[in-house]
Amino acid sequence: MAITIETGQATDVGRIRSQNEDSLLTLELSSEAADGGPPCCLIAVADGLGGYEGGEIASNLAISSLSEKIKSGIDIDSISRGSAISERANASALLAEAMREANQRVFNEARGRYNNMATTLVAALTVDTHACIANVGDSRAYLFDDGLIRRVSKDHSLVEELVTAGQIKPDDVYTHPRRNIITRCLGTDPLVEVDLFTAEMKSGSALLLCSDGLWEMLRDNEIQDILLSAENAQSACDFMIEQANAHGGIDNIAVVILRVL
């Protein structure tokens, strides 16, 4: 049975910061070429580090590099002919390669500018109901399925390591004094390790990607409640931004949602 998808996206500077260093992307790769075939979509969120003339450039560069690589590497004609299975097999490898190329682009730009710009990047490439997810940094990917939300990605942060080691409790990540220290990002080294995940979706499922400006302000159960009650993906994004700001908005906020109808 043919499926359809809807996407939503929103970003905001928040209540404290003076500039927005978050960048996001929703790109329906097969919306025109598929001719009734399974949908293919790329979504991503990047959270820049390095301040003015640094973080904003890094996040934008990572998103644009990712988009260019995926568009040139995905076989839309194959998907439009219904050959989605072969593209599923290629999607994870392509997404990982695109993340590594984005890292190289940001690294080169930082060296050219003699600064320490860097960025997180979390992305998902969906083919039909299959999602390939890649992550570097502490921006997150969540899967909403059967009315429940679960985190798919793993934060590359000091507090995540402390939780894994049993030295702090999971809820301590929201208040720990060193919670802003990330252990892996794009742009600091010429090579980067990319975490890869897969997820299967069905009607009613949704993928949510966000920067820490969202998940630090809204707990997982609050995000879940919004997904349960929102009329569509865009209204869910808009309300999450509103609620993150209502909870303090201490950082830039970015969220992208892809929902299977």
FENUR-V808041 format. One record per residue. N is the residue number from 1. SS is DSSP state (hx for helix, st for strand, lp for the rest). OMEGA is omega as a letter, one per 30 degrees, with the letter a starting at -180 (NA if undefined). Layout:
n=N ss=SS omega=OMEGA
n=N ss=SS omega=OMEGA
This chain:
n=1 ss=lp omega=a
n=2 ss=lp omega=l
n=3 ss=lp omega=l
n=4 ss=lp omega=l
n=5 ss=st omega=l
n=6 ss=st omega=l
n=7 ss=st omega=l
n=8 ss=st omega=l
n=9 ss=st omega=l
n=10 ss=st omega=l
n=11 ss=st omega=a
n=12 ss=st omega=a
n=13 ss=lp omega=a
n=14 ss=lp omega=a
n=15 ss=lp omega=a
n=16 ss=lp omega=a
n=17 ss=lp omega=a
n=18 ss=lp omega=l
n=19 ss=lp omega=a
n=20 ss=lp omega=l
n=21 ss=lp omega=l
n=22 ss=st omega=l
n=23 ss=st omega=a
n=24 ss=st omega=a
n=25 ss=st omega=l
n=26 ss=st omega=a
n=27 ss=st omega=l
n=28 ss=st omega=a
n=29 ss=lp omega=a
n=30 ss=lp omega=a
n=31 ss=lp omega=a
n=32 ss=lp omega=a
n=33 ss=lp omega=a
n=34 ss=lp omega=l
n=35 ss=lp omega=l
n=36 ss=lp omega=l
n=37 ss=lp omega=a
n=38 ss=lp omega=a
n=39 ss=lp omega=l
n=40 ss=st omega=a
n=41 ss=st omega=l
n=42 ss=st omega=l
n=43 ss=st omega=a
n=44 ss=st omega=l
n=45 ss=st omega=l
n=46 ss=st omega=a
n=47 ss=st omega=a
n=48 ss=st omega=l
n=49 ss=st omega=l
n=50 ss=lp omega=l
n=51 ss=lp omega=a
n=52 ss=lp omega=a
n=53 ss=lp omega=l
n=54 ss=lp omega=a
n=55 ss=hx omega=a
n=56 ss=hx omega=l
n=57 ss=hx omega=a
n=58 ss=hx omega=a
n=59 ss=hx omega=l
n=60 ss=hx omega=a
n=61 ss=hx omega=l
n=62 ss=hx omega=a
n=63 ss=hx omega=a
n=64 ss=hx omega=l
n=65 ss=hx omega=l
n=66 ss=hx omega=a
n=67 ss=hx omega=a
n=68 ss=hx omega=a
n=69 ss=hx omega=a
n=70 ss=hx omega=a
n=71 ss=hx omega=a
n=72 ss=hx omega=a
n=73 ss=hx omega=a
n=74 ss=lp omega=a
n=75 ss=lp omega=a
n=76 ss=hx omega=l
n=77 ss=hx omega=l
n=78 ss=hx omega=l
n=79 ss=hx omega=a
n=80 ss=hx omega=l
n=81 ss=lp omega=l
n=82 ss=lp omega=a
n=83 ss=lp omega=a
n=84 ss=hx omega=a
n=85 ss=hx omega=a
n=86 ss=hx omega=l
n=87 ss=hx omega=l
n=88 ss=hx omega=a
n=89 ss=hx omega=a
n=90 ss=hx omega=a
n=91 ss=hx omega=a
n=92 ss=hx omega=a
n=93 ss=hx omega=l
n=94 ss=hx omega=a
n=95 ss=hx omega=l
n=96 ss=hx omega=l
n=97 ss=hx omega=l
n=98 ss=hx omega=l
n=99 ss=hx omega=a
n=100 ss=hx omega=l
n=101 ss=hx omega=l
n=102 ss=hx omega=l
n=103 ss=hx omega=a
n=104 ss=hx omega=l
n=105 ss=hx omega=a
n=106 ss=hx omega=l
n=107 ss=hx omega=a
n=108 ss=hx omega=l
n=109 ss=hx omega=l
n=110 ss=hx omega=l
n=111 ss=hx omega=l
n=112 ss=hx omega=a
n=113 ss=hx omega=a
n=114 ss=lp omega=l
n=115 ss=lp omega=a
n=116 ss=lp omega=l
n=117 ss=lp omega=l
n=118 ss=st omega=a
n=119 ss=st omega=l
n=120 ss=lp omega=l
n=121 ss=st omega=l
n=122 ss=st omega=a
n=123 ss=st omega=l
n=124 ss=st omega=l
n=125 ss=st omega=a
n=126 ss=st omega=l
n=127 ss=st omega=a
n=128 ss=lp omega=a
n=129 ss=lp omega=a
n=130 ss=st omega=a
n=131 ss=st omega=l
n=132 ss=st omega=a
n=133 ss=st omega=l
n=134 ss=st omega=a
n=135 ss=st omega=l
n=136 ss=st omega=a
n=137 ss=lp omega=a
n=138 ss=lp omega=l
n=139 ss=lp omega=a
n=140 ss=st omega=l
n=141 ss=st omega=l
n=142 ss=st omega=l
n=143 ss=st omega=l
n=144 ss=st omega=a
n=145 ss=st omega=a
n=146 ss=lp omega=l
n=147 ss=lp omega=a
n=148 ss=st omega=l
n=149 ss=st omega=l
n=150 ss=st omega=l
n=151 ss=st omega=l
n=152 ss=lp omega=a
n=153 ss=lp omega=l
n=154 ss=lp omega=l
n=155 ss=lp omega=l
n=156 ss=lp omega=a
n=157 ss=st omega=l
n=158 ss=hx omega=a
n=159 ss=hx omega=l
n=160 ss=hx omega=l
n=161 ss=hx omega=l
n=162 ss=hx omega=l
n=163 ss=hx omega=a
n=164 ss=hx omega=a
n=165 ss=lp omega=a
n=166 ss=lp omega=a
n=167 ss=lp omega=l
n=168 ss=lp omega=l
n=169 ss=lp omega=a
n=170 ss=hx omega=a
n=171 ss=hx omega=a
n=172 ss=hx omega=a
n=173 ss=hx omega=a
n=174 ss=hx omega=a
n=175 ss=lp omega=a
n=176 ss=lp omega=a
n=177 ss=lp omega=l
n=178 ss=lp omega=a
n=179 ss=lp omega=a
n=180 ss=lp omega=a
n=181 ss=lp omega=l
n=182 ss=st omega=a
n=183 ss=lp omega=l
n=184 ss=lp omega=l
n=185 ss=lp omega=l
n=186 ss=st omega=l
n=187 ss=lp omega=a
n=188 ss=lp omega=l
n=189 ss=lp omega=a
n=190 ss=lp omega=l
n=191 ss=lp omega=l
n=192 ss=lp omega=l
n=193 ss=lp omega=a
n=194 ss=lp omega=l
n=195 ss=st omega=a
n=196 ss=st omega=l
n=197 ss=st omega=l
n=198 ss=st omega=l
n=199 ss=st omega=l
n=200 ss=st omega=a
n=201 ss=lp omega=l
n=202 ss=lp omega=l
n=203 ss=lp omega=a
n=204 ss=lp omega=l
n=205 ss=lp omega=l
n=206 ss=st omega=l
n=207 ss=st omega=l
n=208 ss=st omega=l
n=209 ss=st omega=a
n=210 ss=st omega=l
n=211 ss=lp omega=a
n=212 ss=hx omega=l
n=213 ss=hx omega=l
n=214 ss=hx omega=a
n=215 ss=hx omega=l
n=216 ss=lp omega=a
n=217 ss=lp omega=a
n=218 ss=lp omega=l
n=219 ss=lp omega=a
n=220 ss=hx omega=a
n=221 ss=hx omega=l
n=222 ss=hx omega=l
n=223 ss=hx omega=l
n=224 ss=hx omega=a
n=225 ss=hx omega=l
n=226 ss=hx omega=l
n=227 ss=hx omega=l
n=228 ss=hx omega=a
n=229 ss=hx omega=a
n=230 ss=lp omega=a
n=231 ss=lp omega=a
n=232 ss=lp omega=a
n=233 ss=hx omega=a
n=234 ss=hx omega=l
n=235 ss=hx omega=l
n=236 ss=hx omega=l
n=237 ss=hx omega=a
n=238 ss=hx omega=a
n=239 ss=hx omega=l
n=240 ss=hx omega=l
n=241 ss=hx omega=l
n=242 ss=hx omega=a
n=243 ss=hx omega=l
n=244 ss=hx omega=l
n=245 ss=hx omega=l
n=246 ss=hx omega=l
n=247 ss=lp omega=l
n=248 ss=lp omega=l
n=249 ss=lp omega=a
n=250 ss=lp omega=a
n=251 ss=lp omega=l
n=252 ss=lp omega=a
n=253 ss=st omega=l
n=254 ss=st omega=l
n=255 ss=st omega=l
n=256 ss=st omega=l
n=257 ss=st omega=l
n=258 ss=st omega=a
n=259 ss=st omega=l
n=260 ss=st omega=a
n=261 ss=lp omega=NA
